[in-house]
Amino acid sequence: MEITLGSEEVAAGVAVRVSVRLTGRELNRLFLSGDTLIQLPLEGAVPGDDAAPFPRTSIFLSELAGSGEGFTRVFADAAAAAAFEAEVRRQLETALEAP
């Protein structure tokens, strides 16, 4: 699994982008064992411009891997962005481990 987490300063704060690329073997394993739900922490996040009534709190690993642009969330400060990155990375690194 190739995990890419990056942050950059934007007008509203710090944007964190998460993307994942899975090999064919990893995709097969994911679908055979059941898709993994990745939690997307909201602490310190600023409201998005996507007009959604509620911010997204989770995403399936297969959806994240299938998205060419990944997932982006904006945070008010660098500390909240770093905490989000650490939590999402931890979940992704263990997502395909055997139960």
N, C-alpha and C positions, 0 to 999 in steps of 0.2 A: 504494500500500500504506500502510495506517495501522498503525504500530507503537506499542504501548503497553508501556512498561517502568516498573514502579513498585516501590518497596521500602518496607517498614514494619518497625518493630521488633516482635518477638513474643517470647514467653517463652523460646523456644529460641535466639534470635539475631535475624537479619535475614531476612525473607521477601521474595523477589523474584518478582513476577508478570509474566509475558510474555503478551501477546495480540496478535493480528494480524488485520486485516480487509483482505480483498482485494476489488477490484472484479470485476465479471463478466469484463471483458476480461483482467484479471490471472489469474483462475482458468483461463480458456481457455488462456492462454499457458503456465501452469504445467502443465496436463495435456497440451498438445501437445508441450512440450519435455521433459517428464519431471519428476516431483515432486522437490523438493529436500530433502535430509536435513539438518536443523539439529542440530549437536552441542551437547550440554548439559553443560558442564564440571562436574566434581565437586569440584574443589579447594576445600577449606574448607566443604563442605556437611555438614550434620548428617543423621543417619539419619532417614528419614521415618516417618510413622505408617501408611503405606498397606499394610503387611504384605507388600510385595514382597520377594522374597529378594535381589534386586539392584537398586540404584538405576538409574533410566532415564538413559541416556547420549545419546540422540538422539530426535528427533521429526520426522516429515514436515511440511513447511510446510503442506500441505493439511489435515492433522490439527489443527495448531495454529490455522489459520484457521477450521476448522469447529467448534472448541471455544468455546462461549460464555463459559466461565470462564477460558480460557487455561491456562497451565502455571505452577505455583508450586514453587520450591525454597527451602529455608531454609538459611542459612549461619551459621557461628559468629560472624562479625564483619562489620563494614561493608566492610572492604577486600576480602574474598573476594566479597561480594555485588556490589560495584562492578566487580570484574574479570569476574564472570559476566555482568553487564549489558552491559559493553563488548564482550565477545566475541560474545554472542548478537546484539546490535544490529549489529555488523559483518557477521555472517553474513546476517542478515535484509535489510540494506540492499543486499547484492549478490546475493541469492537469485534475483531475476528478471532480472538482466542477461543480455543476449545472450551466448552463448559466443563 
